[in-house]
Each structure stands twice: as C-alpha cells, then as structure tokens.
Amino acid sequence: MEKIFNGKKTAKLGTKKNPALVNVQTEERVKELELIFKESGWKHTIELKPDKPEDITALEILLNPVKTKIIEKKVGRNDLCPCGSDKKYKKCCSK
C-alpha cells in the first residue's frame, strides 16, 4: 500500500518558500503578470519561453482559491421531520 501523505506540510502557494511559477511567451505578458502578482503581494517567478506554450496554472489557482464545502447536517431517524409536520422523520418523509 502506497502512502499518499508523507507528514510534511507544503508551503502556501505564492509565499517565499513556495513562489508561483508561470511560463509566458512575450515580454508584454511578463509585464502584465508581474503587475497582477505585485498588486496581490504574491511571490513569483516568471519565465519567458517563446518556444513553449503559456502556463499560468499557479496564477489561476491563486486568483480562484478552492472554497470549503459545507455539508448540511443529515436528519436522524428520530429527529423531527424538516417538512414541519411535527412527526419523527422515520414516520414522515424517510420513505
């Protein structure tokens, strides 16, 4: 069985320990992205590679962080039914 988590926490993206790495094809794009990174205060490395496709995945992750999902509490069998009938869930809407 392979371990997925090795017990070491990775540094947050866009910090000194884990700067965002992006690859672009033009000088204009470098200037545009530098402005975005500086306005947000993120640490970054921008590489100019005209012969390779643009890769701004790290910037997209920083701009659109994953939101925590909140799961609604499940109704227990013996709880009052959420429909408002004042009956237990198991005798009302669980069927």
DSSP file (Angstrom, degrees, kcal/mol; ACC not computed):
  #  RESIDUE AA STRUCTURE BP1 BP2  ACC     N-H-->O    O-->H-N    N-H-->O    O-->H-N    TCO  KAPPA ALPHA  PHI   PSI    X-CA   Y-CA   Z-CA
    1    1 A M              0   0    0      0, 0.0     2,-0.4     0, 0.0     0, 0.0   0.000 360.0 360.0 360.0 131.2    0.0    0.0    0.0
    2    2 A E        -     0   0    0      1,-0.0     2,-0.3     2,-0.0     0, 0.0  -0.709 360.0-128.5 -92.1 135.3    1.4    3.4   -1.0
    3    3 A K        -     0   0    0     -2,-0.4     3,-0.1     1,-0.2    -1,-0.0  -0.631  19.2-173.6 -80.1 136.4    1.3    6.4    1.4
    4    4 A I  S    S+     0   0    0     -2,-0.3     2,-0.5     1,-0.2    -1,-0.2   0.849  72.5  51.9 -94.8 -44.6   -0.2    9.5   -0.1
    5    5 A F        -     0   0    0      1,-0.1    -1,-0.2     2,-0.1     4,-0.1  -0.840  61.4-169.1 -98.4 124.0    0.6   11.9    2.8
    6    6 A N        -     0   0    0     -2,-0.5    -1,-0.1     2,-0.3     3,-0.1   0.393  47.1-107.8 -94.2   3.9    4.2   12.0    3.9
    7    7 A G  S    S+     0   0    0      1,-0.2     2,-0.5     0, 0.0    -2,-0.1   0.354  85.5 112.9  89.7  -6.2    3.6   14.1    7.1
    8    8 A K        -     0   0    0      0, 0.0     2,-0.4     0, 0.0    -2,-0.3  -0.877  61.2-138.4-104.8 129.7    5.2   17.2    5.7
    9    9 A K        -     0   0    0     -2,-0.5     2,-0.2    -3,-0.1    -4,-0.0  -0.688  17.5-132.1 -85.8 133.1    3.0   20.2    5.0
   10   10 A T        -     0   0    0     -2,-0.4     3,-0.1     1,-0.1     8,-0.1  -0.562  29.2-102.3 -82.1 150.2    3.8   22.1    1.8
   11   11 A A        -     0   0    0     -2,-0.2    -1,-0.1     6,-0.1     3,-0.1  -0.356  45.6 -90.7 -69.9 151.3    4.2   25.9    2.0
   12   12 A K    >   -     0   0    0      1,-0.1     3,-1.2     2,-0.1     6,-0.4  -0.370  49.1-101.9 -63.7 137.8    1.3   28.0    0.8
   13   13 A L  T 3  S+     0   0    0      1,-0.2    -1,-0.1    -3,-0.1     3,-0.1  -0.356 106.0  31.1 -62.6 136.3    1.5   28.9   -2.9
   14   14 A G  T 3  S+     0   0    0      4,-2.4    29,-2.8     1,-0.3    -1,-0.2   0.561  95.4 113.6  91.8  10.1    2.7   32.5   -3.6
   15   15 A T  S <  S-     0   0    0     -3,-1.2    -1,-0.3     3,-1.0     3,-0.3  -0.555  83.9 -98.1-105.4 174.9    4.9   32.7   -0.5
   16   16 A K  S    S+     0   0    0      1,-0.2    -1,-0.1    -2,-0.2    -3,-0.0   0.868 124.7  46.9 -60.0 -38.5    8.7   32.9   -0.2
   17   17 A K  S    S+     0   0    0      1,-0.2    -1,-0.2    -5,-0.1    -6,-0.1   0.751 128.2  24.7 -76.9 -23.7    9.0   29.2    0.4
   18   18 A N  S    S-     0   0    0     -6,-0.4    -4,-2.4    -3,-0.3    -3,-1.0  -0.561  80.5-174.1-140.9  72.1    6.7   28.2   -2.5
   19   19 A P        -     0   0    0      0, 0.0     2,-0.3     0, 0.0    25,-0.3  -0.334  34.2-102.9 -69.3 151.4    6.6   31.0   -5.1
   20   20 A A  E     -a   44   0A   0     23,-2.2    25,-2.8    -7,-0.1     2,-0.5  -0.559  34.3-151.5 -72.8 133.7    4.2   30.7   -8.0
   21   21 A L  E     +a   45   0A   0     -2,-0.3    37,-0.5    23,-0.2     2,-0.3  -0.943  20.0 171.9-112.7 122.2    5.9   29.7  -11.2
   22   22 A V  E     -a   46   0A   0     23,-2.5    25,-2.7    -2,-0.5     2,-0.4  -0.955  20.0-150.1-129.0 149.4    4.5   30.8  -14.6
   23   23 A N  E     +aB  47  55A   0     32,-2.3    32,-2.6    -2,-0.3     2,-0.3  -0.972  20.4 175.7-118.7 131.7    5.8   30.5  -18.1
   24   24 A V  E     -a   48   0A   0     23,-2.6    25,-3.2    -2,-0.4    28,-0.2  -0.850  29.8-141.2-131.6 168.7    4.9   33.0  -20.8
   25   25 A Q  S    S+     0   0    0     -2,-0.3     2,-0.3    23,-0.2    23,-0.1   0.648  77.2  46.1-104.8 -19.2    5.8   33.7  -24.4
   26   26 A T  S  > S-     0   0    0      1,-0.1     4,-1.5    23,-0.1    23,-0.1  -0.895  70.1-127.1-130.7 156.6    6.1   37.5  -24.7
   27   27 A E  H  > S+     0   0    0     -2,-0.3     4,-2.2     1,-0.2     5,-0.2   0.864 111.3  57.9 -63.9 -37.7    7.6   40.4  -22.8
   28   28 A E  H  > S+     0   0    0      1,-0.2     4,-2.2     2,-0.2    -1,-0.2   0.903 105.8  49.3 -60.5 -41.3    4.2   42.2  -22.7
   29   29 A R  H  > S+     0   0    0      2,-0.2     4,-2.5     1,-0.2    -1,-0.2   0.862 107.2  55.7 -66.9 -35.8    2.7   39.2  -20.9
   30   30 A V  H  X S+     0   0    0     -4,-1.5     4,-2.5     2,-0.2    -2,-0.2   0.941 109.8  45.7 -59.7 -48.1    5.6   39.2  -18.4
   31   31 A K  H  X S+     0   0    0     -4,-2.2     4,-1.8     1,-0.2    -2,-0.2   0.894 112.2  51.6 -63.0 -41.2    4.8   42.9  -17.5
   32   32 A E  H  X S+     0   0    0     -4,-2.2     4,-1.5     1,-0.2    -1,-0.2   0.924 113.8  42.8 -62.2 -46.2    1.1   42.2  -17.3
   33   33 A L  H  X S+     0   0    0     -4,-2.5     4,-2.6     1,-0.2     5,-0.2   0.865 108.9  57.8 -71.7 -35.8    1.5   39.2  -14.9
   34   34 A E  H  X S+     0   0    0     -4,-2.5     4,-2.6    -5,-0.2    -1,-0.2   0.901 105.7  51.8 -58.9 -40.1    4.2   41.0  -12.8
   35   35 A L  H  X S+     0   0    0     -4,-1.8     4,-2.3     2,-0.2    -1,-0.2   0.914 109.8  48.5 -62.0 -44.2    1.6   43.7  -12.1
   36   36 A I  H  X S+     0   0    0     -4,-1.5     4,-1.5     2,-0.2    -2,-0.2   0.929 113.6  46.6 -62.7 -45.9   -1.0   41.2  -11.0
   37   37 A F  H  X>S+     0   0    0     -4,-2.6     5,-1.9     1,-0.2     4,-1.1   0.908 113.5  48.2 -63.7 -42.7    1.5   39.4   -8.7
   38   38 A K  H  <5S+     0   0    0     -4,-2.6     3,-0.3     1,-0.2    -1,-0.2   0.890 108.3  53.8 -67.8 -39.1    2.7   42.7   -7.2
   39   39 A E  H  <5S+     0   0    0     -4,-2.3    -1,-0.2     1,-0.2    -2,-0.2   0.865 115.4  40.8 -61.5 -35.5   -0.8   44.1   -6.5
   40   40 A S  H  <5S-     0   0    0     -4,-1.5    -1,-0.2    -5,-0.2    -2,-0.2   0.599 108.6-123.9 -90.0 -12.2   -1.7   40.9   -4.6
   41   41 A G  T  <5 +     0   0    0     -4,-1.1     2,-0.3    -3,-0.3    -3,-0.2   0.740  56.8 151.0  77.4  23.2    1.7   40.6   -2.8
   42   42 A W      < -     0   0    0     -5,-1.9     2,-0.3    -6,-0.2    -1,-0.3  -0.691  46.9-124.5 -90.0 140.7    2.4   37.1   -4.1
   43   43 A K        +     0   0    0    -29,-2.8   -23,-2.2    -2,-0.3     2,-0.3  -0.614  44.5 166.9 -78.4 142.9    5.9   35.8   -4.5
   44   44 A H  E     -a   20   0A   0    -25,-0.3     2,-0.4    -2,-0.3   -23,-0.2  -0.970  38.0-145.1-154.7 164.0    6.5   34.6   -8.1
   45   45 A T  E     -a   21   0A   0    -25,-2.8   -23,-2.5    -2,-0.3     2,-0.6  -0.975  18.2-166.0-134.5 121.7    8.9   33.5  -10.8
   46   46 A I  E     -a   22   0A   0     -2,-0.4     2,-0.5   -25,-0.2   -23,-0.2  -0.944   4.4-162.8-112.0 122.2    8.0   34.4  -14.4
   47   47 A E  E     -a   23   0A   0    -25,-2.7   -23,-2.6    -2,-0.6     2,-0.8  -0.894  12.2-142.4-106.8 131.1   10.0   32.6  -17.1
   48   48 A L  E     +a   24   0A   0     -2,-0.5   -23,-0.2   -25,-0.2   -25,-0.1  -0.824  31.7 161.3 -93.6 109.2   10.0   33.9  -20.7
   49   49 A K    >   -     0   0    0    -25,-3.2     3,-1.4    -2,-0.8   -23,-0.1  -0.804  14.4-179.9-131.2  89.4    9.9   30.9  -23.0
   50   50 A P  T 3  S+     0   0    0      0, 0.0    -1,-0.1     0, 0.0   -25,-0.1   0.764  82.3  54.1 -61.7 -25.7    8.8   32.0  -26.5
   51   51 A D  T 3  S+     0   0    0      2,-0.1   -26,-0.1     0, 0.0    -2,-0.0   0.505 102.0  66.2 -89.9  -3.8    9.1   28.4  -27.9
   52   52 A K  S <  S-     0   0    0     -3,-1.4    -3,-0.1   -28,-0.2     3,-0.1  -0.842  91.6 -96.8-116.7 154.9    6.8   26.8  -25.2
   53   53 A P        -     0   0    0      0, 0.0     2,-0.1     0, 0.0    -2,-0.1  -0.324  48.8 -94.0 -67.9 151.4    3.1   27.2  -24.6
   54   54 A E        -     0   0    0     -4,-0.1     2,-0.4   -32,-0.0   -30,-0.2  -0.405  39.2-170.6 -65.9 136.6    2.0   29.6  -21.9
   55   55 A D  B     +B   23   0A   0    -32,-2.6   -32,-2.3    -2,-0.1     3,-0.2  -0.898  23.3 153.2-133.4 103.4    1.4   28.0  -18.4
   56   56 A I     >  +     0   0    0     -2,-0.4     4,-2.2   -34,-0.2     5,-0.2  -0.091  29.3 127.0-118.6  33.0   -0.2   30.3  -15.8
   57   57 A T  H  > S+     0   0    0      1,-0.2     4,-2.2     2,-0.2     5,-0.2   0.895  71.8  54.0 -57.7 -43.4   -1.8   27.5  -13.7
   58   58 A A  H  > S+     0   0    0    -37,-0.5     4,-1.9     1,-0.2    -1,-0.2   0.893 109.0  48.6 -61.6 -40.1   -0.3   28.7  -10.5
   59   59 A L  H  > S+     0   0    0      2,-0.2     4,-2.5     1,-0.2    -1,-0.2   0.901 109.3  52.6 -65.9 -41.2   -1.7   32.2  -11.0
   60   60 A E  H  X S+     0   0    0     -4,-2.2     4,-1.8     1,-0.2    -2,-0.2   0.881 108.3  51.2 -62.8 -37.7   -5.2   30.8  -11.8
   61   61 A I  H  < S+     0   0    0     -4,-2.2    -1,-0.2     2,-0.2    -2,-0.2   0.908 111.9  47.0 -64.7 -41.7   -5.0   28.8   -8.5
   62   62 A L  H  < S+     0   0    0     -4,-1.9    -2,-0.2     1,-0.2    -1,-0.2   0.881 114.3  46.5 -67.7 -37.9   -4.1   32.0   -6.6
   63   63 A L  H  < S+     0   0    0     -4,-2.5    -1,-0.2     1,-0.3    -2,-0.2   0.794 122.7  34.7 -74.8 -28.0   -6.9   34.0   -8.2
   64   64 A N  S  < S-     0   0    0     -4,-1.8    -1,-0.3    -5,-0.2    -2,-0.1  -0.642  82.1-169.6-127.5  73.4   -9.6   31.3   -7.7
   65   65 A P        -     0   0    0      0, 0.0     2,-0.3     0, 0.0    -3,-0.1  -0.251  33.7 -98.0 -65.7 152.9   -8.9   29.5   -4.4
   66   66 A V        -     0   0    0     -5,-0.1     2,-0.3     1,-0.1    -5,-0.0  -0.529  39.2-136.9 -70.4 130.1  -10.8   26.4   -3.6
   67   67 A K        -     0   0    0     -2,-0.3     2,-0.2    -3,-0.1    -1,-0.1  -0.699  19.8-109.8 -91.8 142.3  -13.7   27.1   -1.4
   68   68 A T        -     0   0    0     -2,-0.3     2,-0.4     1,-0.1    -1,-0.1  -0.501  30.8-131.7 -69.9 132.3  -14.5   24.9    1.6
   69   69 A K        -     0   0    0     -2,-0.2     2,-0.6     2,-0.0    -1,-0.1  -0.728  13.3-152.3 -88.0 133.3  -17.7   22.9    1.1
   70   70 A I        -     0   0    0     -2,-0.4     2,-0.4     0, 0.0    -2,-0.0  -0.927   9.9-151.4-107.0 119.7  -20.2   22.9    4.0
   71   71 A I        -     0   0    0     -2,-0.6     2,-0.1     1,-0.0     3,-0.1  -0.752  18.4-119.1 -93.6 133.4  -22.3   19.8    4.2
   72   72 A E        -     0   0    0     -2,-0.4     2,-0.2     1,-0.1    -1,-0.0  -0.394  36.5 -99.0 -68.7 147.0  -25.7   20.1    5.6
   73   73 A K        -     0   0    0      1,-0.1     2,-0.1    -2,-0.1    -1,-0.1  -0.453  39.4-118.7 -67.9 134.6  -26.4   18.0    8.7
   74   74 A K        -     0   0    0     -2,-0.2     2,-0.5     1,-0.1    -1,-0.1  -0.450  26.2-113.2 -73.1 147.7  -28.2   14.8    7.9
   75   75 A V        -     0   0    0     -2,-0.1     2,-0.1     4,-0.0    -1,-0.1  -0.702  31.4-132.9 -82.0 126.5  -31.6   14.3    9.5
   76   76 A G    >   -     0   0    0     -2,-0.5     3,-1.3     1,-0.1    13,-0.3  -0.404  20.0-112.4 -76.6 157.4  -31.6   11.5   12.1
   77   77 A R  T 3  S+     0   0    0      1,-0.3    13,-2.0    12,-0.1    14,-0.2   0.860 117.5  41.2 -57.4 -36.9  -34.3    8.9   12.0
   78   78 A N  T 3  S+     0   0    0     11,-0.2    -1,-0.3    10,-0.1     2,-0.1   0.353  93.8 103.8 -98.3   6.5  -35.7   10.0   15.4
   79   79 A D  S <  S-     0   0    0     -3,-1.3    10,-2.9     1,-0.1    11,-0.2  -0.446  86.4 -87.8 -79.9 160.6  -35.4   13.8   14.7
   80   80 A L  B     -C   88   0B   0      8,-0.2     8,-0.2    -2,-0.1    -1,-0.1  -0.437  53.2 -99.5 -65.9 144.0  -38.4   15.9   13.9
   81   81 A C    >   -     0   0    0      6,-2.8     3,-1.6     1,-0.1     5,-0.4  -0.417  21.3-135.6 -67.2 135.4  -39.1   16.0   10.2
   82   82 A P  T 3  S+     0   0    0      0, 0.0    -1,-0.1     0, 0.0    -2,-0.1   0.600  96.8  77.7 -68.8  -9.2  -37.8   19.1    8.4
   83   83 A C  T 3  S-     0   0    0      1,-0.1    -2,-0.1     6,-0.0    -3,-0.0   0.645 109.1-116.0 -75.5 -12.2  -41.0   19.4    6.5
   84   84 A G  S <  S+     0   0    0     -3,-1.6    -1,-0.1     3,-0.1    -4,-0.0   0.644  77.0 127.9  92.3  15.2  -42.7   20.9    9.6
   85   85 A S  S    S-     0   0    0     -4,-0.2     3,-0.1     2,-0.1    -5,-0.0   0.537  70.7-127.0 -82.7  -5.6  -45.2   18.1   10.3
   86   86 A D  S    S+     0   0    0     -5,-0.4     2,-0.3     1,-0.3    -1,-0.1   0.656  72.8 119.1  63.8  18.5  -44.1   17.7   13.9
   87   87 A K  S    S-     0   0    0     -6,-0.1    -6,-2.8     1,-0.1    -1,-0.3  -0.717  76.2 -93.2-103.4 160.9  -43.7   13.9   13.2
   88   88 A K  B >>  -C   80   0B   0     -2,-0.3     3,-1.3    -8,-0.2     4,-0.7  -0.471  35.8-118.5 -68.9 147.3  -40.4   12.0   13.5
   89   89 A Y  G >4>S+     0   0    0    -10,-2.9     5,-1.6   -13,-0.3     3,-1.0   0.855 112.1  58.9 -56.2 -39.0  -38.6   11.7   10.2
   90   90 A K  G 345S+     0   0    0    -13,-2.0    -1,-0.3     1,-0.2   -12,-0.1   0.750 111.0  41.8 -66.8 -22.3  -38.8    7.9   10.2
   91   91 A K  G <45S+     0   0    0     -3,-1.3    -1,-0.2   -14,-0.2    -2,-0.2   0.469 125.1  32.3 -99.5  -3.6  -42.6    8.1   10.2
   92   92 A C  T <<5S-     0   0    0     -3,-1.0     3,-0.4    -4,-0.7    -3,-0.2   0.695 127.0  -1.5-116.8 -83.9  -43.0   11.0    7.8
   93   93 A C  T   5S+     0   0    0     -4,-0.2    -3,-0.1     1,-0.2    -4,-0.1   0.358  98.3  92.4-103.2   5.0  -40.6   11.7    4.9
   94   94 A S      <       0   0    0     -5,-1.6    -1,-0.2     1,-0.2    -4,-0.1   0.614 360.0 360.0 -77.0  -9.4  -38.0    9.0    5.1
   95   95 A K              0   0    0     -3,-0.4    -1,-0.2     0, 0.0    -2,-0.1   0.469 360.0 360.0 -82.7 360.0  -39.9    6.6    2.8
